[in-house]
Amino acid sequence: MAVGAFTVGATTVTKATPTATPLGRVVPAPASVTPGKTPFRITHDTAIHVDGSREARRIGEYLAGILRPSTGYRLPLSTHAGHGIQLRLAKGPFGAEGYRLDSGPSGVTLTAAHTAGLFHGVQTLRQLLPAAVEKNSVQRGPWQIAGGTIEDSPRYAYRGAMLDVSRHFFTVAQVKRYIDELALYKINELHLHLSDDQGWRIAVDSWPRLAAYGGSTEVGGGAGGYYTKADYQEIVRYASSRYLEVVPEIDMPGHTNAALASYADLNCDGVAPPLYTGTDVGFSSLCVGKDLTYDFVDDVVRELAALTPGRYLHIGGDEAHSTSHEDYVKFMDRVQPIVTKYGKTVIAWHQITGAHPVKGALAQYWGLDDTDAAEKAQVAEAAKNGTGLILSPADRVYLDMKYTEDTPLGQDWAGLVEVKRSYDWDPGNYLAGVPTSAIRGVEAPLWTETIVTGANIDYMAFPRLPGVAELGWSPASTHDWDTYKVRLAAQAPRWDALGIDYYRSPQVPWPAG
């Protein structure tokens, strides 16, 4: 706060004047910050200027939709250059998602080569404004943006978050809310875990009982639910509007009890097991020796691929304890070509490195710091042979792990994961023997055995999720816990304004009150 003084009669009154948020006090940390002097101030005369492209105009409308309720200003969109906020698409060294923000007394200009960069720049702009800008009613300003220049682009192309909708089902509206929260921190991949032992959550026309019966329950025996194809397409569309790509997962050959219960013929003995509402893992398996199994996989992948414009389709592959190693390899060798046949890139949990990952496949590592050295070596060998890696170490970034022993939600099988632990590691050198070029990015999974409501999602994701986002976006040189925790603490008023309930870790110097 800046302090000014004025005199009333014989009394000098000290008045606090809000100052603009420094350019570098955002999450994720920008790649380069050059502070300036005079800030820009949004007023009732400010307009948002966009170029003639439909995409830039849509981002301008998105920005106006954030600013209008809280400022009370009209903020009209204009396709003519002028003072105010300008969104520009132009050639430059920005990459696919980078941007430059220039701020001074006459206005703010966001420049990017692609619309994803403009959108990410808007998220930075939001964080440079007072947290009250996030509210849906008129708030008191001033609405200042610090002067200077930010030049920014991501470290990794894949920056993901996974939401398990199988253990507990979440509505389209709840998923959309999470998408908005992810977008604020420049997450660009939404991994949806759509099938598991406890529930099948996506309609498949050629196998209708998967959703109608297999989706009829959840952990604890609740009513469950599933997405119609229209529901799923609405999630995909909404995610795309926030520049997130949806990565659907159908977990197999294990984690398949919901499917096995829906169709008896998928079982080797032809007997359907009952629906399952517990939390044990590793007991189910598709019948690897039946041709029907691969007809089933082909149908599911074909229908899901047709609904998914994104590049990836996740086939699970973890905890297949009821499948022999020989059968596991046989299954993965037959299923991966089905995915590629329908134009998608294979992602699977890192156990796929024990089979034969197809060219271009990505393995998602979910082991621990102290995972068996042989298992890590197997992953490293696959990486050396061209398999890309997404890093999701469970004892670092699994958002369903308890913060402390007293955390009312979550699990602790991977250990307790406080905020510092989730942030204080480097994806670039986490796995020994893995070429730097093999690391595609990071992802924070949120499994939902104990997660029932949207508020539960918020509490387990915040404040850890922004740190994972920073590991994926920001240069390694910016990663420093002591400075990060201060920037993280400054996010709290924004979460309050957005209605995000979060864990108030004692490791973070939260603002008073």
N, C-alpha and C positions, 0 to 999 in steps of 0.2 A: 504494500500500500504506500502511496505517496502521501505526504502530509502537507497541507496548506494551512495558512493562518489568516484570519480576518478579524476585524475589531467591531464589536457591537458596544457603543457607548465607551466606557472605560475598560471593558472586559475583552481580552483577546481569546477568541474561540479557535481551537484546533479542529480542523475537519479532515477526515481521511478521504482521499480520492482514489478510486480504483485504478490500478495500472494494468496495462496489457500483459497477458501471459507471454513470457519469453518464448521465442520461436522453438527453442530446443526442449521445452518442457511438455513434450507430447509422447504418446506411446502408440506404436513403436518409435524408437528414437530415429530421427531423420539421418540420412547418410551425411549430409553437409548442411551446416547452418552458418549464415553470415548475417549477424545482427545489423540492423539499421538504426535510425534515430527516431523519426516521427512516425507514430502509428497511423493506421487508417481507422476511421470511425464510421460505422454504419449509421445512417440517419434516415429520416422520412423521405429524403430526396434520393436515396441510393437505388440504383437499378442493377439487375443482373444481366450482363451482356454475353451473348453466346454467338458462335458462328452459325452458319446456315444449316448445319447438319442436324438431322433428327435426333441422333444420339446425344449430341452436346446439349440440345434443347431439353431433352428428357432429364439430363443430369442437372441442368439449371432449374428445372421445375422441382426436382427432388430437393435441391438446396433451398429453394424458396419455401418449400413445404416445411422445412425445419425452422427457418428463420421467421416466417410471418407470424405464427401464433405467439411467440415469446416477445418479439420486438413490437408487434402491432403495426409494422410498416407494410406498405403495399408491395414493395420490391418487385416491380414489374419486370418481365423478361423482354429483352430487346435484342434484335439481330444487328444493331449498329454499335460500333465501338464508342466508348464514352467513359466518364468517371464512374466509379463504383466497383463492382465485382465482375471480372471478365474471365470467361472460360474459353480457352483457345486450343484448337488442335493444330499442331504445326510439326514439321519435320525437325528432328533434333535428337540428341543422344540420350533419349529417355528410356529406351527399351519398351517392352510390351506393357509395363505397369508403372513406370516411373513418371515423375512430374517435376515441374519447378513452380514454386510459389514466390511471387515478388509482391511485397507490400510497402506502401508508402502513403503519404498524406492524401494523394489523389485517388487511390484505389488499390485493389488487390487483383493480380492477374495470375490465374492458374493456366499453365501451358503443359501439354502432353502430346505425344505422338499418337496415342490411342485413347479411346474413351475410358478404358479401365484406369489409366493413369489420372485422368480428370476426376474420376470418382474417388480414387484413393486420396487425391489432393483435397477434395471436399471434406473427407474425414479429418485430415489435418486441420483444415480451416475451422471445422466445428470445435476441435479441442483448443484452438487458440482463442475462442470466444468464451465468455463466462459460462459456467455450467448451467445457469438459468436459461440459456438459449434452448435447452432441451425440453423445457416445460411447454404445456399446451395452453397456457393463458399468458396474458400480457405481463411482462416482468419489467422491473426498473433497470435501465442501462447504467452506464454507457456501454456500447457494443464496440469495443476496440480490438484491433488486430495489430500486433506489434510490427514495426517496420523491419525490413530486411529481406533476405532471400533464403529459401530452402530449396536444395536440390536433392532429390530423393528417388531411390529405386530399390527393389527388394534384393536381398541376398539369395533367397531361394524362390523358385517358381511355384513350388507346392507348399502352401501354408494352410493346413487343414484343421478341422474339428469334426469329430465323429459323435453322432447322437444315436444311441441304441433305442430304437422304438419297439423292439421285440419283447424285452423283459417287462417293460411297461409301455403302453401305447400313448402317444402324444398326438394331439389334434393338429390339423393344418395350421390353425391360428397359433398354437404354441410353437410349432416349428418356424413359422414366419418370424415370431418374436426373437427366437434364437438367431435366425439369419441376420436380423437387424443388429443384434449385439455383436455378432461376428464381424459384420461389415465395418463397424466403428474402428476395429483394430486391424483392418486390411487382410483378414482371413479370406482366402479365395477358393477353398474347397470344402464342401459340406458332404461328409461321408455318412450316409444313412444305413444303419444296420437293420435291414428289413426282415430278416428271418432268423429264428433260433428255435431252441427246444420249446420255449414258452409261447411263441406266437409267430404267425406268418402275416405280414402286414401289407402286402401289395396284391391287388387283384390280378389273376392270370386267367384269361378267358378259356384257355384250353385245359386248365386244371382248376375249376371253380371252387372245389372244396378246400383248396389251400387257404384261401382267405375266409370263406364263409364258415368253415369249421375250424381250420387250423389257427385262424385269427380270433377265435371267440373267447379267448381267455388270456391271462397274463400271470406274472408272479403274484402269488397270494390268492389267486382264484377270481380276480376281478373280471369285468366284462370284456376286456381287450378291445379289439377294433382293428380296422384295416383301412388303407387308402384305396379308393376307387382309382381307376386310371385317370379320371378327371382331377381327383384330389392330388395325385402324384404330379400330374402335369402343372397344376397350380403351384405346387412347391417349387418345381423346376423353374417355372416362369418367374416366380418371385425371387428366387435365388439369383437368377440371371440378371434381374433388374438391379441387384446389389453386387453384381460382378462376382458371384460365387458359382462354381460348377458343382452340380450334384454328382456324387459318386455312390451309386447304389451297391449294396452288398447282399448277396445271397450266400450264406455261410454253408459250406459243404466240404467233405462228406459227413463230418460230424455236425453237432448243433442242429440236428434235423428232425427232432421228434415231432414238431408241429406238422411237418410234411408227411412223416411216416404214419402219424395218427390219422391224417386226412385220406391217405390212399394205401390200403393194405398191400397192394401189389408192389409198392416200393420197398417192402421188407423182404428179406431173403426167404423167410418162412411163410410169407403171404398173410401174416397176422398183424393187424394194426394195433400198436400200443395205445394206451389211454392218453388223453391230453395231459400235459405236464405243467405244473404251476410252482415247482420248487426252484432251487438255484444251483443244484449240483451240475457238473459239466462232464463231458467225455463219455457218456453212456450210449449215445445214439450214432448210427451210421447208415447212410444209403447203401444199398446192396450193389457193391462194385461189380459183381459178376453178371448182373442182369442187363441185357440190352435196353430194357424198358427204362432203366435209370438214365441212360444217356438220351433217350427220347424225351424224358422229363426235363433234363437239364437243357436240352436244345430248345424246347418250347418256352421254358421260363426265360432263358437268356434272350431268345429272339424277341419275345414280347417286351421284356424290360429294356432291351437295347433300342427298340423302336420308340419307346417313351422318353429316352434319355439322350439329349443332344450332346452331352459331354463326352470326353474322350475315354473315360474309364469305366470298368465294371469289376467290382471286387468279388472274389469267389471264396473268401474266408480261408479255410484250410487249417485252422488252429484246433488244438485239443481234440484231434481225431483219435482218441485213445482206444476206441472200439474198432478201429480199422487197422489191420496189420500194415507194417511198413510197405510190404510188397503191393498190397492192394491200394494203399495211399498213392504210391508212385504211379501205378496203373491208372487210377482215377484221374489224377492231375494231368497225366499225359494225354488223356482223352478229352478232358473238359477244357483245357486251355485253348485248343484249336477251335472249339465251338465259340468261345468268346471272340477270338480274332476273326472268325468267319463273319460275325455280325458287326465288324468294324470297330471293336472296342479294344483298348489296351488292358491287359490283365493286371490287376493288383490282387495280392493275397498276403495273408500274414506270413511272417518270415519262415515258417515251417516249410513253405514251398521250396526253399533252397535245398531241402533234403530230397526233392524230386528233380525235375528238369525244367526250370523256368524257361518259357519260350522267349524268343528274342523280343526285347522291348518291355518285358514284364517288370513290374515293380514289386519288391518285397517290403512289407511293413513290419519293422522290428519292434516287438513289444516286450523284449526281455528286460532283465534287471541289470544293475551295475555288476552284480556278482553272478550273473548267469554262467552256466558251465562254459569253460573256455573252448571246448570242442564245438559247441553249438555256435558260439560267436565266430569261430574259425570257419565254420561251414558258411555262415552268412558272408564273411569277408571274401571267401573264395568265389562265391557267386557274384559278389560285387566286382571282383577283379575280372570276371568273365563277362561283364556287361549288364548284369541285373542292377537296376537302380534301386535305391533304398529310401524309404520314408521312415523317419525315426519317431517312435512313440514309446520310449522306455517307460514301463509301467510304474517304476518307483520314482519317476520324475514328472511325467505329464499325464498319467491317468487321472482324470478329474473326479473319478468316483472314489479315489483313495481318501481316507479320513485325513484331516489336517493334524489332529491330535487324538489322543485316546478318548477325549470327551466329545468329539464331533458326533452329533446325533445321527448323521446320515453317512452312507458310504461303507467301504470295506477296508481291511488293512492287510490283506494277504501279500501285497507288494511292499508293505511298510507304511509308515505315516509320512505324508508328503506336505510339509509346510510350504509357505510361499517362496521362501528363499531356495529351498531344495528344487522346486519346480523350475526356477529361473537359472540357477547357478551351475550351468553345464554348457558345453559347446558342441553343437551337432557336428561341427567340422572335424573334431578329433575324438568323438565319443567311442567309436568302435575301432580298435586297433587293427591295422592291416587293410582298412577300407580306403580306396582311393577317394580323394576329395571330390572328384568329378562324379562319383557314384551317388552322392547324397543329393536327392531331389528336394528334400525339405523335411518338415516336421508336421506332426498332427497330434492334437490333444483329444483322446477318446473319452467319452462319458458313458459308461455302462450304467444301466438303470435298475439293477436288482433292488435298490433301496430308494430310487428316485421316482416320485409319484406325481409331483406337480411342477408347474413352471417355476414356482418359487424355489423348489428344490434344485432345479437346473441352475438357476442363478446363483444360489448359495455355494454350490460346488464348483461352478465355473469361475466365479469371481471371488478373490482377485488373481487366481492362477492363470486363467486364459490369456489375459493381456501379455503376460510374461512369455508364454509360448509363442504368441504372435510376434513379439519382439525378437525372439531367437530366430524366427523364420524370416523376418523382414530386414532387420537392422544389421549393419556390418559388425563383425565380431569385435572390432576395436571399440564399439560403443557399449559393449556388455560389461557392466560394472554394477554389482548389487547395491553398493552404497549410494550411487547416484540414481539408480533405477528405482529404489524404494521410495525416494522423494518424489519422483515423477509419478509413480504408482499412487502414492498417497493423494496427490493432487487430483486423481480421477474420482475420488470418493464423492465429492459434491455432484459430479455429473451422474454417477450411478444413482444417487439419491433423487436427482431430478427425473431420471428415467424410470424410477420405481424398481431398481435392481437391488434386491437384498443380497448382501455379501458378507463373507466371513471377515471379521475385524481382527486380523492377525496382529498379535503383539510385536511381530517383527517389522511392522510398517508404521511409520510416524504419521498416523492419520490426523487430519485437522481436528482441532478441538471442537466438540459439539457435534 
